[in-house]
Amino acid sequence: MEPEHACAIISGPDRRLLLQLRPAHARHAPLQLVCFGGKREAGEDAAACLARELGEELGHVPAFDRLPRVELRKGPRFIALFLAAAWPAGLAPRPEPGFAALWAPWRALPGLPLSPWHARVLAAAARGEGVVELLDGDPGWPRLPP
C-alpha cells in the first residue's frame, strides 16, 4: 500500500536537518517548519513522488534511503512515508520562490515552530520508532475527514 504523501528527513554532513519554512499564505502549515516532500500523484510510488517533490522544492534530489524511516498513519490510512535523505556537502538548497530552506540541529527542534505532525514524526525518528499513529483530535494538517 502506497502512502498519500512522501517526505524526506534530510540530514546534512554536519547532522543538522534541512527543513522547509512555509510562507504565511500557505494552505497547509503556514509559518511552520516541515520536512520537504508532498502528495503522491496517480500512478506514482513513494520514491518517485519524493524524487519529484525534492527536485521541485529544492532544485536537487539528494540520495535517499528507500527503506521507511517513519510511517504516519491514522487507523487504516497511510498518510505519509518519511524516508531518510543525505544532503551533499557544499551544495546550497534552492527552495521554490516564497519558501525557505533552513538548517536546524536536532536538539533545537523542541523550540522551533514545527508543524504538529512533523514534530511527532521527527521525535519518533529521534527515538528510533518507525510508526506514528494519529488519534482523533490530534492537531495537524491536512485535516482528516472523520
Contact map, one row per residue, 1 for C-alpha under 8 A:
11100000000000000000000000000000000000000000000000000000000000000000000000000100000000000000000000000000000000000000000000000000000000000000000000
11110000000000000000000000000000000000000000110000000000000000000000000000000100000000000000000000000000000000000000000000000000000000000000000000
11111100000000000000000000000000000000010000010000000000000000000000000000000111100000000000000000000000000000000000000000000000000000000000000000
01111100000000000000000000000000000000110000000000000000000000000000000000000111000000000000000000000000000000000000000000000000000000000000000000
00111110000000000000000000000000000011110000010010000000000000000000000000000011100000000000000000000000000000000000000000000000000000000000000000
00111111000000000000000000000000000011110000011011000000000000000000000000000001111000000000000000000000000000000000000000000000000000000000000000
00001111100000000000000000000000001111000000000001000000000000000000000000000001111000000000000000000000000000000000000000000000000000000000000000
00000111110000000000000000000000001110000000000001000000000000010000000000000000011110000000000000000000000000000000000000000000000000000000000000
00000011111000001100000000000000001100000000000000000000000000000000000000000000011110000000000000000000000000000000000001000000000000000000000000
00000001111100001110000000000000001000000000000000000000000000000000000000000000000111100000000000000000000000000000000000000000000000000000000000
00000000111111111100000000000000000000000000000000000000000000000000000000000000000111100000000000000000000000000000000000000000000000000000000000
00000000011111111100000000000000000000000000000000000000000000000000000000000000000001111000000000000000000000000000000000000000000000000000000000
00000000001111110000000000000000000000000000000000000000000000000000000000000000000001111000000000000000000000000000000000000000000000000000000000
00000000001111110000000000000000000000000000000000000000000000000000000000000000000000000000000000000000000000000000000000000000000000000000000000
00000000001111111000000000000000000000000000000000000000000000000000000000000000000000000000000000000000100000000000000000000000000000000000000000
00000000001111111100000000000000000000000000000000000000000000000000000000000000000000000000000000000011110000000000000000000000000000000000000000
00000000111100111110000000000000000000000000000000000000000000000000000000000000000000000000000000000011110000000000000000000000000000000000000000
00000000111100011111000000000000001000000000000000000000000000000000000000000000000000000000000000001111000000000000000000000000000000000000000000
00000000010000001111100000000000111100000000000000000000000000000000000000000000000000000000000000001111000000000000000000000000000000000000000000
00000000000000000111110000000000111100000000000000000000000000000000000000000000000000000000000000111100000000000000000000000000000000000000000000
00000000000000000011111000000011110000000000000000000000000000000000000000000000000000000000000000111100000000000000000000000000000000000000000000
00000000000000000001111101001111110000000000000000000000000000000000000000000000000000000000000001110000000000000000000000000000000000000000000000
00000000000000000000111111000111000000000000000000000000000000000000000000000000000000000000000001100000000000000000000000000000000000000000000000
00000000000000000000011111000110000000000000000000000000000000000000000000000000000000000000000000000000000000000000000000000000000000000000000000
00000000000000000000001111100100000000000000000000000000000000000000000000000000000000000000000000000000000000000000000000000000000000000000000000
00000000000000000000011111111110000000000000000000000000000000000000000000000000000000000000000000000000000000000000000000000000000000000000000000
00000000000000000000000011111100000000000000000000000000000000000000000000000000000000000000000000000000000000000000000000000000000000000000000000
00000000000000000000000001111100000000000000000000000000000000000000000000000000000000000000000000000000000000000000000000000000000000000000110000
00000000000000000000010001111111110000000000000000000000000000000000000000000000000000000000000000000000000000000010000000000000000000000001100000
00000000000000000000011111111111000000000000000000000000000000000000000000000000000000000000000000000000000000000000000000000000000000000000000000
00000000000000000000111101001111100000000000000000000000000000000000000000000000000000000000000000000000000000001000000000000000000000000000000000
00000000000000000000111000001111110000000000000000000000000000000000000000000000000000000000000000000000000000001110000000000000000000000000000000
00000000000000000011110000001011111000000000000000000000000000000000000000000000000000000000000000000000000000011110000000000000000000000000000000
00000000000000000011110000001001111100000000000000000000000000000000000000000000000000000000000000000000000000000110010000000000000000000000000000
00000011110000000111000000000000111110000000000000000000000000000000000000000000000000000000000000000000000000000000010000000000000000000000000000
00000011100000000011000000000000011111000000000000001100100000000000000000000000000000000000000000000000000000000000000000000000000000000000000000
00001111000000000000000000000000001111100000000011001100100000000000000000000000000000000000000000000000000000000000000000000000000000000000000000
00001110000000000000000000000000000111110000000011001000000000000000000000000000000000000000000000000000000000000000000000000000000000000000000000
00011100000000000000000000000000000011111000000010000000000000000000000000000000000000000000000000000000000000000000000000000000000000000000000000
00111100000000000000000000000000000001111101110010000000000000000000000000000000000000000000000000000000000000000000000000000000000000000000000000
00000000000000000000000000000000000000111111000010000000000000000000000000000000000000000000000000000000000000000000000000000000000000000000000000
00000000000000000000000000000000000000011111000000000000000000000000000000000000000000000000000000000000000000000000000000000000000000000000000000
00000000000000000000000000000000000000001111100000000000000000000000000000000000000000000000000000000000000000000000000000000000000000000000000000
00000000000000000000000000000000000000011111110110000000000000000000000000000000000000000000000000000000000000000000000000000000000000000000000000
01000000000000000000000000000000000000010011111110000000000000000000000000000000000000000000000000000000000000000000000000000000000000000000000000
01101100000000000000000000000000000000010001111111000000000000000000000000000000100000000000000000000000000000000000000000000000000000000000000000
00000100000000000000000000000000000000000000111111100000000000000100000000000000000000000000000000000000000000000000000000000000000000000000000000
00000000000000000000000000000000000000000001111111110000000000000000000000000000000000000000000000000000000000000000000000000000000000000000000000
00001100000000000000000000000000000011111001111111111000000000000000000000000000000000000000000000000000000000000000000000000000000000000000000000
00000111000000000000000000000000000011000000011111111100000000000000000000000000000000000000000000000000000000000000000000000000000000000000000000
00000000000000000000000000000000000000000000001111111110000010000000000000000000000000000000000000000000000000000000000000000000000000000000000000
00000000000000000000000000000000000000000000000111111111000010000000000000000000000000000000000000000000000000000000000000000000000000000000000000
00000000000000000000000000000000000111000000000011111111100000000000000000000000000000000000000000000000000000000000000000000000000000000000000000
00000000000000000000000000000000000110000000000001111111111111000000000000000000000000000000000000000000000000000000000000000000000000000000000000
00000000000000000000000000000000000000000000000000111111111110000000000000000000000000000000000000000000000000000000000000000000000000000000000000
00000000000000000000000000000000000000000000000000011111111100000000000000000000000000000000000100000000000000000000000000000000000000000000000000
00000000000000000000000000000000000110000000000000001111111000000000000000000000000000000000011100000000000000000000000000000000000000000000000000
00000000000000000000000000000000000000000000000000000111111110000000000000000000000000000000111100000000000000000000000000000000000000000000000000
00000000000000000000000000000000000000000000000000000111111110000000000000000000000000000000111100000000000000000000000000000000000000000000000000
00000000000000000000000000000000000000000000000000000111011111000000000000000000000000000000110000000000000000000000000000000000000000000000000000
00000000000000000000000000000000000000000000000000110110011111100000000000000000000000000000000000000000000000000000000000000000000000000000000000
00000000000000000000000000000000000000000000000000000100000111110000000000000000000011110000000000000000000000000000000000000000000000000000000000
00000000000000000000000000000000000000000000000000000000000011111000000000000000000011100000000000000000000000000000000000000000000000000000000000
00000001000000000000000000000000000000000000000000000000000001111100000000000000001111000000000000000000000000000000000000000000000000000000000000
00000000000000000000000000000000000000000000000000000000000000111111000000000000001110000000000000000000000000000000000000000000000000000000000000
00000000000000000000000000000000000000000000001000000000000000011111000000000000001100000000000000000000000000000000000000000000000000000000000000
00000000000000000000000000000000000000000000000000000000000000001111100000000000001000000000000000000000000000000000000000000000000000000000000000
00000000000000000000000000000000000000000000000000000000000000001111111000000000111100000000000000000000000000000000000000000000010000000000000000
00000000000000000000000000000000000000000000000000000000000000000011111000000000111100000000000000000000000000000000000000001000010000000000000000
00000000000000000000000000000000000000000000000000000000000000000001111100000000111000000000000000000000000000000000000010011000111100000000000000
00000000000000000000000000000000000000000000000000000000000000000001111110000111110000000000000000000000000000000000000010000000011100000000000000
00000000000000000000000000000000000000000000000000000000000000000000011111000111110000000000000000000000000000000000000010000000001111000000000000
00000000000000000000000000000000000000000000000000000000000000000000001111111111000000000000000000000000000000000000000000000000001111000000000000
00000000000000000000000000000000000000000000000000000000000000000000000111111110000000000000000000000000000000000000000000000000000011100000000000
00000000000000000000000000000000000000000000000000000000000000000000000011111000000000000000000000000000000000000000000000000000000011000000000000
00000000000000000000000000000000000000000000000000000000000000000000000011111100000000000000000000000000000000000000000000000000000000000000000000
00000000000000000000000000000000000000000000000000000000000000000000000011111110000000000000000000000000000000000000000000000000000000000000000000
11110000000000000000000000000000000000000000000000000000000000000000001111011111100000000000000000000000000000000000000000000000000000000000000000
00111000000000000000000000000000000000000000000000000000000000000000001111001111100000000000000000000000000000000000000000000000000000000000000000
00111110000000000000000000000000000000000000000000000000000000000000001110000111110000000000000000000000000000000000000000000000000000000000000000
00101110000000000000000000000000000000000000010000000000000000000001111100000111111000000000000000000000000000000000000000000000000000000000000000
00000111100000000000000000000000000000000000000000000000000000000001111100000001111100000000000000000000000000000000000000000000000000000000000000
00000111100000000000000000000000000000000000000000000000000000011111110000000000111110000000000000000000000000000000000000000000000000000000000000
00000001111000000000000000000000000000000000000000000000000000011101100000000000011111000000000000000000000000000000000000000000000000000000000000
00000001111000000000000000000000000000000000000000000000000001111000000000000000001111100000000000000000000000000000000000000000000000000000000000
00000000011110000000000000000000000000000000000000000000000001110000000000000000000111110000000000000000000000000000000000000000000000000000000000
00000000011110000000000000000000000000000000000000000000000001100000000000000000000011111010000000000000000000000000000000000000000000000000000000
00000000000110000000000000000000000000000000000000000000000001000000000000000000000001111110000000000000000000000000000000000000000000000000000000
00000000000110000000000000000000000000000000000000000000000000000000000000000000000000111110000000000000000000000000000000000000000000000000000000
00000000000000000000000000000000000000000000000000000000000000000000000000000000000000011111000000000000000000000000000000000000000000000000000000
00000000000000000000000000000000000000000000000000000000000000000000000000000000000000111111100000000000000000000000000000000000000000000000000000
00000000000000000000000000000000000000000000000000000000000000000000000000000000000000000111110000000000000000000000000000000000000000000000000000
00000000000000000000000000000000000000000000000000000000011100000000000000000000000000000011111000001000000000000000000000000000000000000000000000
00000000000000000000000000000000000000000000000000000000111100000000000000000000000000000001111100001000000000000000000000000000000000000000000000
00000000000000000000000000000000000000000000000000000000111000000000000000000000000000000000111110111000000000000000000000000000000000000000000000
00000000000000000000000000000000000000000000000000000001111000000000000000000000000000000000011111110000000000000000000000000000000000000000000000
00000000000000000000000000000000000000000000000000000000000000000000000000000000000000000000001111100000000000000000000000000000000000000000000000
00000000000000000000011000000000000000000000000000000000000000000000000000000000000000000000000111110000000000000000000000000000000000000000000000
00000000000000000001111000000000000000000000000000000000000000000000000000000000000000000000001111111000000000000000000000000000000000000000000000
00000000000000000001110000000000000000000000000000000000000000000000000000000000000000000000001101111100000000000000000000000000000000000000000000
00000000000000000111100000000000000000000000000000000000000000000000000000000000000000000000111000111110000000000000000000000000000000000000000000
00000000000000000111100000000000000000000000000000000000000000000000000000000000000000000000000000011111000000000000000000000000000000000000000000
00000000000000011110000000000000000000000000000000000000000000000000000000000000000000000000000000001111100000000000000000000000000000000000000000
00000000000000011110000000000000000000000000000000000000000000000000000000000000000000000000000000000111110110000000000000000000000000000000000000
00000000000000111000000000000000000000000000000000000000000000000000000000000000000000000000000000000011111110000000000000000000000000000000000000
00000000000000011000000000000000000000000000000000000000000000000000000000000000000000000000000000000001111110000000000000000000000000000000000000
00000000000000000000000000000000000000000000000000000000000000000000000000000000000000000000000000000000111111000000000000000000000000000000000000
00000000000000000000000000000000000000000000000000000000000000000000000000000000000000000000000000000001111111110000000000000000000000000000000000
00000000000000000000000000000000000000000000000000000000000000000000000000000000000000000000000000000001111111110100001000000000000000000000000000
00000000000000000000000000000000000000000000000000000000000000000000000000000000000000000000000000000000001111110000001000000000000000000000000000
00000000000000000000000000000000000000000000000000000000000000000000000000000000000000000000000000000000000111111000000000000000000000000000000000
00000000000000000000000000000000100000000000000000000000000000000000000000000000000000000000000000000000000111111100000000000000000000000000000000
00000000000000000000000000000011100000000000000000000000000000000000000000000000000000000000000000000000000000111110000000000000000000000000000000
00000000000000000000000000000001110000000000000000000000000000000000000000000000000000000000000000000000000010011111011000000000000000000000000000
00000000000000000000000000001001110000000000000000000000000000000000000000000000000000000000000000000000000000001111111000000000000000000001100000
00000000000000000000000000000000000000000000000000000000000000000000000000000000000000000000000000000000000000000111111100000000000000000011000000
00000000000000000000000000000000000000000000000000000000000000000000000000000000000000000000000000000000000000000011111110000000000000000011100000
00000000000000000000000000000000011000000000000000000000000000000000000000000000000000000000000000000000000000000111111111000000000000000000000000
00000000000000000000000000000000000000000000000000000000000000000000000000000000000000000000000000000000000011000111111111100000000000000000000000
00000000000000000000000000000000000000000000000000000000000000000000000000000000000000000000000000000000000000000001111111110000000100000000000000
00000000000000000000000000000000000000000000000000000000000000000000011100000000000000000000000000000000000000000000111111111000000100000000000000
00000000100000000000000000000000000000000000000000000000000000000000000000000000000000000000000000000000000000000000011111111100000000000000000000
00000000000000000000000000000000000000000000000000000000000000000000000000000000000000000000000000000000000000000000001111111110000000000000000000
00000000000000000000000000000000000000000000000000000000000000000000010000000000000000000000000000000000000000000000000111111111111100000000000000
00000000000000000000000000000000000000000000000000000000000000000000110000000000000000000000000000000000000000000000000011111111110000000000000000
00000000000000000000000000000000000000000000000000000000000000000000000000000000000000000000000000000000000000000000000001111111100000000000000000
00000000000000000000000000000000000000000000000000000000000000000000000000000000000000000000000000000000000000000000000000111111100000000000000000
00000000000000000000000000000000000000000000000000000000000000000000000000000000000000000000000000000000000000000000000000011111110000000000000000
00000000000000000000000000000000000000000000000000000000000000000000010000000000000000000000000000000000000000000000000000011111111100000000000000
00000000000000000000000000000000000000000000000000000000000000000001111000000000000000000000000000000000000000000000000000011001111100000000000000
00000000000000000000000000000000000000000000000000000000000000000000011110000000000000000000000000000000000000000000000000010000111110000000000000
00000000000000000000000000000000000000000000000000000000000000000000011110000000000000000000000000000000000000000000000110010000111111000000000000
00000000000000000000000000000000000000000000000000000000000000000000000111100000000000000000000000000000000000000000000000000000001111100000000000
00000000000000000000000000000000000000000000000000000000000000000000000111100000000000000000000000000000000000000000000000000000000111110100000000
00000000000000000000000000000000000000000000000000000000000000000000000001000000000000000000000000000000000000000000000000000000000011111100000000
00000000000000000000000000000000000000000000000000000000000000000000000000000000000000000000000000000000000000000000000000000000000001111100000000
00000000000000000000000000000000000000000000000000000000000000000000000000000000000000000000000000000000000000000000000000000000000000111110000000
00000000000000000000000000000000000000000000000000000000000000000000000000000000000000000000000000000000000000000000000000000000000001111111000000
00000000000000000000000000000000000000000000000000000000000000000000000000000000000000000000000000000000000000000001100000000000000000001111100000
00000000000000000000000000001000000000000000000000000000000000000000000000000000000000000000000000000000000000000011100000000000000000000111111000
00000000000000000000000000011000000000000000000000000000000000000000000000000000000000000000000000000000000000000010100000000000000000000011111100
00000000000000000000000000010000000000000000000000000000000000000000000000000000000000000000000000000000000000000000000000000000000000000001111100
00000000000000000000000000000000000000000000000000000000000000000000000000000000000000000000000000000000000000000000000000000000000000000001111110
00000000000000000000000000000000000000000000000000000000000000000000000000000000000000000000000000000000000000000000000000000000000000000000111111
00000000000000000000000000000000000000000000000000000000000000000000000000000000000000000000000000000000000000000000000000000000000000000000001111
00000000000000000000000000000000000000000000000000000000000000000000000000000000000000000000000000000000000000000000000000000000000000000000000111
